[in-house]
């Protein structure tokens, strides 16, 4: 599908993603380095980390993002 979400950061809290469906590439740092992700994976962006996602599959990439603490905020780049 080729859609992307990110990169975002930095935040004052940890961002944990649980991948529910699909496949993609998860950006793990500000240099653009990525790792493959798929349904069933859990990825964690530590506090202050730049991170993002690219859907590389033919189906929707569905994930739940939990930021802790809740008041840590969100800043799209």
DSSP file (Angstrom, degrees, kcal/mol; ACC not computed):
  #  RESIDUE AA STRUCTURE BP1 BP2  ACC     N-H-->O    O-->H-N    N-H-->O    O-->H-N    TCO  KAPPA ALPHA  PHI   PSI    X-CA   Y-CA   Z-CA
    1    1 A X              0   0    0      0, 0.0    55,-0.1     0, 0.0    57,-0.1   0.000 360.0 360.0 360.0 -27.0    0.0    0.0    0.0
    2    2 A X        +     0   0    0     53,-1.1     2,-0.2    55,-0.4    54,-0.1   0.641 360.0 144.5  73.1  16.6    3.0    2.3    0.4
    3    3 A X        -     0   0    0     52,-0.1    52,-3.4     2,-0.0     2,-0.3  -0.586  31.0-156.3 -87.2 151.5    1.7    4.6    3.1
    4    4 A X  E     -A   54   0A   0     50,-0.2     2,-0.3    -2,-0.2    50,-0.2  -0.914  15.1-162.7-127.7 157.4    3.9    5.9    5.9
    5    5 A X  E     -A   53   0A   0     48,-2.7    48,-1.2    -2,-0.3     2,-0.3  -0.821  48.1 -66.4-136.0  94.4    3.4    7.2    9.4
    6    6 A X  E     -A   52   0A   0     -2,-0.3    46,-0.2     1,-0.3     2,-0.1  -0.845   8.1-123.7 136.3-173.1    6.3    9.2   10.6
    7    7 A X  E     +     0   0A   0     44,-0.6    70,-1.3    -2,-0.3     2,-0.3   0.543  55.1 168.9 -77.1 159.2    8.9   10.0   11.5
    8    8 A X  E     +AB  51  76A   0     43,-2.9    43,-2.0    68,-0.2     2,-0.2  -0.896  14.6 145.5-127.9 161.5    7.8   11.5   14.9
    9    9 A X        +     0   0    0     66,-1.6    41,-0.1    -2,-0.3    40,-0.1  -0.733  27.6  66.0 137.9 177.6    9.7   12.6   17.9
   10   10 A X        +     0   0    0     -2,-0.2    -1,-0.3     1,-0.1     2,-0.3   0.738  54.5 170.2 -79.4 155.9   11.2   13.4   20.2
   11   11 A X        -     0   0    0     35,-0.2    37,-0.8     2,-0.2    62,-0.1  -0.751  41.8-126.6-117.1 165.8    8.7   12.7   23.0
   12   12 A X  S    S+     0   0    0     60,-1.1     2,-0.3    -2,-0.3    35,-0.1   0.148  90.2  52.2 -98.8  20.0    9.1   12.7   26.7
   13   13 A X  S    S-     0   0    0     59,-0.1    35,-0.5    33,-0.1    56,-0.3  -0.967  90.2 -92.2-148.0 163.8    7.7    9.2   27.0
   14   14 A X  E     -E   68   0B   0     54,-2.0    54,-2.4    -2,-0.3     2,-0.5  -0.546  32.5-149.9 -76.0 140.6    8.2    5.7   25.7
   15   15 A X  E     -EF  67  45B   0     30,-2.5    30,-3.1    52,-0.2     2,-0.5  -0.964  12.6-171.3-117.2 116.3    6.1    4.7   22.6
   16   16 A X  E     -EF  66  44B   0     50,-2.7    50,-2.7    -2,-0.5     2,-0.4  -0.932   3.2-164.1-112.0 124.8    5.2    1.0   22.4
   17   17 A X  E     -EF  65  43B   0     26,-3.1    26,-2.3    -2,-0.5     2,-0.5  -0.909   7.9-162.8-110.3 133.7    3.6   -0.4   19.2
   18   18 A X  E     -EF  64  42B   0     46,-2.2    46,-2.1    -2,-0.4     2,-0.6  -0.977  20.2-138.9-110.8 120.4    1.8   -3.7   18.9
   19   19 A X  E     +E   63   0B   0     22,-2.9    21,-3.0    -2,-0.5    44,-0.3  -0.693  25.1 175.2 -84.9 120.0    1.4   -4.8   15.3
   20   20 A X  E     -     0   0B   0     42,-2.9     2,-0.3    -2,-0.6    43,-0.2   0.797  62.5  -1.5 -95.0 -34.3   -2.1   -6.3   14.7
   21   21 A X  E    S+E   62   0B   0     41,-1.6    41,-2.2    18,-0.1    -1,-0.3  -0.992  98.9  23.1-156.8 151.7   -2.1   -6.8   10.9
   22   22 A X        -     0   0    0     -2,-0.3    17,-1.3    39,-0.2     2,-0.3  -0.250  68.5 -90.9  90.8-176.1    0.1   -6.3    7.9
   23   23 A X  E     +C   38   0A   0     36,-0.3    34,-1.0    15,-0.2    33,-0.9  -0.943  47.1 137.3-137.1 157.0    3.8   -5.9    7.3
   24   24 A X  E     -CD  37  55A   0     13,-2.3    13,-2.7    -2,-0.3     2,-0.4  -0.960  48.9 -83.4-172.9-170.6    6.1   -2.9    7.1
   25   25 A X  E     -CD  36  54A   0     29,-2.5    29,-2.1    -2,-0.3     2,-0.6  -0.989  33.5-150.6-119.8 126.7    9.4   -1.3    7.9
   26   26 A X  E     -CD  35  53A   0      9,-3.1     9,-1.7    -2,-0.4     2,-0.4  -0.877  13.0-136.0-101.8 119.9    9.8    0.4   11.3
   27   27 A X  E     -CD  34  52A   0     25,-2.6    25,-1.1    -2,-0.6     7,-0.3  -0.626  21.2-175.8 -75.7 126.1   12.2    3.4   11.5
   28   28 A X        +     0   0    0      5,-2.9     2,-0.3    -2,-0.4    -1,-0.1   0.514  57.4  11.8-106.0  -6.2   14.3    3.0   14.6
   29   29 A X  S >  S-     0   0    0      4,-0.7     3,-1.4    20,-0.1    -1,-0.1  -0.964  81.5 -90.3-160.2 176.2   16.4    6.2   14.6
   30   30 A X  T 3  S+     0   0    0     -2,-0.3    21,-0.1     1,-0.3    -1,-0.0   0.648 114.9  66.8 -70.1 -15.7   16.9    9.6   13.2
   31   31 A X  T 3  S-     0   0    0     19,-0.1    -1,-0.3     2,-0.1    -4,-0.0   0.611 115.0-110.3 -79.9 -11.1   19.3    8.2   10.5
   32   32 A X    <   +     0   0    0     -3,-1.4    -2,-0.1     1,-0.3     2,-0.0   0.490  60.2 159.2  95.2   4.5   16.4    6.3    8.8
   33   33 A X        -     0   0    0     -6,-0.1    -5,-2.9     1,-0.0    -4,-0.7  -0.377  21.3-165.5 -60.8 137.5   17.6    2.8    9.8
   34   34 A X  E     -C   27   0A   0     -7,-0.3     2,-0.3    -6,-0.1    -7,-0.2  -0.853  19.1-158.8-126.6 160.9   14.6    0.4    9.6
   35   35 A X  E     -C   26   0A   0     -9,-1.7    -9,-3.1    -2,-0.3     2,-0.1  -0.979  34.2-103.6-131.6 147.2   13.7   -3.1   10.8
   36   36 A X  E     -C   25   0A   0     -2,-0.3     2,-0.3   -11,-0.2   -11,-0.2  -0.436  38.4-170.1 -69.7 144.0   11.0   -5.3    9.3
   37   37 A X  E     +C   24   0A   0    -13,-2.7   -13,-2.3    -2,-0.1     2,-0.3  -0.952   8.8 170.8-132.0 154.9    7.7   -5.6   11.3
   38   38 A X  E >   -C   23   0A   0     -2,-0.3     3,-2.4   -15,-0.2   -19,-0.2  -0.958  48.0 -55.4-154.1 167.2    4.7   -7.9   10.9
   39   39 A X  T 3  S+     0   0    0    -17,-1.3   -19,-0.2    -2,-0.3     3,-0.1  -0.191 122.5  30.4 -49.1 133.5    1.5   -8.9   12.8
   40   40 A X  T 3  S+     0   0    0    -21,-3.0    -1,-0.3     1,-0.4     2,-0.1   0.186  92.0 121.6  99.1 -14.8    2.4  -10.1   16.2
   41   41 A X    <   -     0   0    0     -3,-2.4   -22,-2.9   -22,-0.1     2,-0.4  -0.470  46.5-156.7 -80.4 153.0    5.5   -8.0   16.7
   42   42 A X  E     -F   18   0B   0    -24,-0.2     2,-0.4    -2,-0.1   -24,-0.2  -0.999  12.4-174.2-126.5 127.5    6.0   -5.4   19.5
   43   43 A X  E     -F   17   0B   0    -26,-2.3   -26,-3.1    -2,-0.4     2,-0.4  -0.945   7.9-154.8-124.1 145.9    8.4   -2.5   18.9
   44   44 A X  E     -F   16   0B   0     -2,-0.4     2,-0.6   -28,-0.2   -28,-0.2  -0.975   6.6-161.3-125.9 127.6    9.5    0.1   21.5
   45   45 A X  E     -F   15   0B   0    -30,-3.1   -30,-2.5    -2,-0.4     3,-0.1  -0.938  27.5-134.0-101.6 116.4   10.7    3.6   20.9
   46   46 A X    >   -     0   0    0     -2,-0.6     3,-2.3   -32,-0.2   -35,-0.2  -0.164  42.8 -66.3 -64.5 164.5   12.6    4.8   24.0
   47   47 A X  T 3  S+     0   0    0      1,-0.3    -1,-0.2   -35,-0.1   -33,-0.2  -0.267 124.2  12.2 -50.9 128.6   11.9    8.3   25.4
   48   48 A X  T 3  S+     0   0    0    -37,-0.8    -1,-0.3   -35,-0.5     2,-0.2   0.364  93.1 138.3  85.1  -4.4   13.2   10.9   22.9
   49   49 A X    <   -     0   0    0     -3,-2.3     2,-0.4   -40,-0.1    -1,-0.3  -0.527  52.1-131.4 -79.5 139.0   13.7    8.5   20.0
   50   50 A X        +     0   0    0     -2,-0.2     2,-0.3   -41,-0.1   -41,-0.2  -0.742  42.3 159.4 -81.2 134.2   12.7    9.5   16.4
   51   51 A X  E     +A    8   0A   0    -43,-2.0   -43,-2.9    -2,-0.4   -44,-0.6  -0.980  12.2 158.6-154.0 161.4   10.7    6.6   14.9
   52   52 A X  E     -AD   6  27A   0    -25,-1.1   -25,-2.6    -2,-0.3     2,-0.3  -0.946  24.3-121.1-168.3-175.4    8.2    5.9   12.1
   53   53 A X  E     -AD   5  26A   0    -48,-1.2   -48,-2.7    -2,-0.3     2,-0.4  -0.995   6.2-162.1-146.9 148.2    6.7    3.3    9.8
   54   54 A X  E     -AD   4  25A   0    -29,-2.1   -29,-2.5    -2,-0.3     2,-0.7  -0.993  23.2-134.1-129.7 124.3    6.2    2.4    6.2
   55   55 A X  E     + D   0  24A   0    -52,-3.4   -53,-1.1    -2,-0.4   -31,-0.3  -0.688  27.8 173.0 -76.7 116.2    3.6   -0.1    5.0
   56   56 A X        +     0   0    0    -33,-0.9   -32,-0.2    -2,-0.7    -1,-0.2   0.371  50.9  83.2-104.4   2.3    5.4   -2.4    2.5
   57   57 A X  S    S-     0   0    0    -34,-1.0   -55,-0.4     2,-0.3     4,-0.1  -0.258  83.4-115.8 -98.5-174.8    2.5   -4.8    2.1
   58   58 A X  S    S+     0   0    0    -57,-0.1     2,-0.2     2,-0.1    -1,-0.1   0.464  95.1  60.6 -99.6  -6.0   -0.6   -5.0    0.1
   59   59 A X  S    S-     0   0    0      1,-0.1   -36,-0.3   -36,-0.1    -2,-0.3  -0.718 101.4 -75.1-115.2 168.5   -3.0   -4.9    3.1
   60   60 A X        -     0   0    0     -2,-0.2     2,-0.7   -38,-0.1    -1,-0.1  -0.347  38.1-134.1 -62.0 140.2   -3.5   -2.3    5.8
   61   61 A X        -     0   0    0    -39,-0.1     2,-0.5    -4,-0.1   -39,-0.2  -0.895  29.5-171.1 -95.4 114.1   -0.8   -2.1    8.4
   62   62 A X  E     +E   21   0B   0    -41,-2.2   -42,-2.9    -2,-0.7   -41,-1.6  -0.919  12.6 157.8-115.2 128.9   -2.7   -1.9   11.7
   63   63 A X  E     -E   19   0B   0     -2,-0.5     2,-0.5   -44,-0.3   -44,-0.2  -0.981  35.3-130.9-146.5 159.0   -1.1   -1.2   15.1
   64   64 A X  E     -E   18   0B   0    -46,-2.1   -46,-2.2    -2,-0.3     2,-0.5  -0.948  21.6-156.8-108.6 130.1   -1.8    0.1   18.6
   65   65 A X  E     -E   17   0B   0     -2,-0.5     2,-0.5   -48,-0.2   -48,-0.2  -0.936   8.2-172.8-109.8 125.9    0.5    2.8   19.9
   66   66 A X  E     -E   16   0B   0    -50,-2.7   -50,-2.7    -2,-0.5     2,-0.5  -0.973   4.1-166.0-120.4 117.9    0.7    3.2   23.7
   67   67 A X  E     -E   15   0B   0     -2,-0.5     2,-0.4   -52,-0.2   -52,-0.2  -0.881  18.7-130.6-104.3 131.7    2.7    6.2   25.0
   68   68 A X  E    S+E   14   0B   0    -54,-2.4   -54,-2.0    -2,-0.5     2,-0.2  -0.997  87.5  33.5-133.4 130.7    3.7    6.3   28.6
   69   69 A X  S >  S-     0   0    0     -2,-0.4     3,-1.8   -56,-0.3     4,-0.2   0.560  86.1-138.1 -73.8 160.0    3.4    8.5   30.6
   70   70 A X  G >  S+     0   0    0      1,-0.3     3,-0.7    -2,-0.2    -2,-0.1   0.805  99.2  56.5 -58.7 -34.4    0.1    9.7   29.0
   71   71 A X  G 3  S+     0   0    0      1,-0.2    -1,-0.3   -59,-0.1    -3,-0.1   0.264  75.3 103.7 -84.7  14.6    1.0   13.4   29.3
   72   72 A X  G <  S-     0   0    0     -3,-1.8   -60,-1.1     1,-0.1    -1,-0.2   0.719  75.6-144.4 -73.0 -20.0    4.2   12.9   27.3
   73   73 A X    <   -     0   0    0     -3,-0.7     2,-0.3    -4,-0.2    -1,-0.1  -0.072   1.9-103.7  88.6 173.8    2.7   14.5   24.2
   74   74 A X        -     0   0    0    -63,-0.1     2,-0.4   -62,-0.1    -1,-0.1  -0.987  24.8-176.2-145.7 128.4    3.0   13.9   20.4
   75   75 A X        -     0   0    0     -2,-0.3   -66,-1.6     2,-0.0     2,-0.1  -0.870  13.9-152.1-132.6 100.5    4.9   16.0   17.9
   76   76 A X  B      B    8   0A   0     -2,-0.4   -68,-0.2   -68,-0.2    -2,-0.0  -0.448 360.0 360.0 -68.6 143.5    4.7   15.1   14.2
   77   77 A X              0   0    0    -70,-1.3    -1,-0.1    -2,-0.1   -69,-0.1   0.414 360.0 360.0 -96.3 360.0    7.7   16.1   12.1
